[in-house]
Amino acid sequence: MANSDTNPGSIALNWWSKNIKPRENSSAKALSARLRRAATLDALCEPAVHELYESLQRNSELKRIAAERISRLVCLLAEVRDHNKNKTLAQCLGGGKTAVMSPLRFQKLMRVEGDELAASLRRAILMADCCCNVASLANDILYWGDMVRRRWCFHYYGSDVPGNSPV
């Protein structure tokens, strides 16, 4: 990944901190509410979403990011109330005997795609009391695939990701 100025997770965290987190701000509260209810096209009609998109476009890895991923990202970030810099969403869901998501439900989450993925991640965020590492979640949504899923499995069960590989 690039430095924090062009890292997609850092960009998304800064955007979330400015546009979603300050719930006492009526415009942030309204944007959050609209995004939580938004379909793909509705989310893309928000000027703040285009600010995020333009910031992400500065990252050469994300030049061709699909509109659906941006829409999914902002709609899910609107569900997050608090940033926990120490715990990914998978870590918040897991934890052995104190897991808030059952292993069976977690396995199902690891298999879903598309619109079903967005709905499942939304439920997972709610189960985690709307608190997780926003930057990590943003990176995971933007790069969702087998490598992200493998890392989530290790995080859910509280294990270190093996080696230095980008699992």
N, C-alpha and C positions, 0 to 999 in steps of 0.2 A: 504494500500500500504506500501511498504517497504521504507527504507530510500532513500535519493536521489541517492546513489551509485547504488542501484538496482531497482529503480523506472523506469519502461519502458519509461515513458515520458521524464524523465531526461536523460536517456541513449540515447534516440532518439534525443533529443535537442542537446546534446553534439556531437553526430555523425553528425547531420545536420550542426552544427556550424563549424565543422572541414572539412566536405566533400562537402557541397552544398553551404553554405552561401558565402564563399569568392569568389564571381564571378570574381574578378580581377585575381584570380589564374586560369591559363589555365586548370589545371587538374580538379579543381572543376567545372569550366564552362563546360568542356567536359563531366564529369560524369553526371552533371545535365541534359544536353541535351540528353545523351543516355538514362537516366532513364525516362525522359518525353516521349520518343518515345517507350520505352521498353514494350514488352510482358512479361508475367510471367517468362518464361525461360530465356529471355535475361537479365532481371534484376538480376536473380539469378546467372548469369555468371560474375557478377562484384565482384572483390575482396573486395571492400569497403562494399558491402552489406553483405558479410560474416563476416566482422568485427562487423557490427551491430548485426547480428544474434548471434555471439558468445557472445557478451556483454549481449544481451537479455536472452540468455540461462542461465546466472548466476542467473536470477530471477526464483525462484522455481515455480511461477505461470505460467511461459511461457515455461516450458520444452518441451511441445508438440505443440508449435505454428505451424500452418500450413504454408507451403511455400507460399501459395497464399496470406496470410495476410502480410507476410514480403515483398513480391513483391509489393503488393498494397501500403503498408506503404511507401516504398522508392520511388516509382513512384509518389505518391502524395506529399511527402516531397520535391521532386525535383521541384514542382510547387511553393512552398512557397519561397518568396524573403526576407521577413522581419518577424522577431519574435516580436509579441506584447504580452508581458507578462501579460497584463491586460485584454485581450479580446479573448475569444474562437472564433472559426470559426462561431458558431451559433450566438454569440453576434455581430460579424462583419456583418453577413448577415441580422440580424433583426434590431430592433430599432424603431418599430412603423411606423410613417409617413416617416421616413428617411430610411426605409428598402431597401437594395440593391437587395434582393430577395423577390419576392411577396409571400404572405402567401400560395397561391395555389401551387406555385413551391416548396416552403418549405415542404408542406404536401406531395408532390410527392417524394421529397428527403427522407423523413422519411419512405417511403414505399418500396424503392428499395433495391435490394440485388445483390450480386455477381459482375459480370463485369459491370452491369448497375450502381451499387453503386459507383464503382471507377470512372466511367465517370461522374456521377452526382456530386461527391465530387470534381473532377477536375474543373468542371464548377463553382462550388460554390467558390472554392479557387480563381479562376480568377475574379469572381464577387466581392470578398472581397479585390481586388487589391493585391492579392498574399501575404496578411499579416494577421497573426493570431498567437495565442499561439501555438507554435510548439509542446511543451510537451503535452499539452492538446489534440491536434489533434492526435498525435501519440498514446496516451492512448486510445482515442476514436476509432481509426481505429483498433487497436489490440483487443479491447474488444467490438467491435460493436455488439449491440443487443438491446433488449427492454429497459434496464436500461439506456444505452447511449442515445437512442432516446428520452426517457422521459426527461432527463436532457437537451438535445438540445432544446426541445420544450420550456422549461422554459427560457433558455438562449436567444433563438430567440425573445421571447416576453418581454425580459428584467425583468423577475421575478426571485426572489430567489427560489432556489430549496427547496421545503418544507421539514421540519424536518432535521434530521441528517442522513436520509437514503441515501444509495449510489445510488440514482436515476440517 
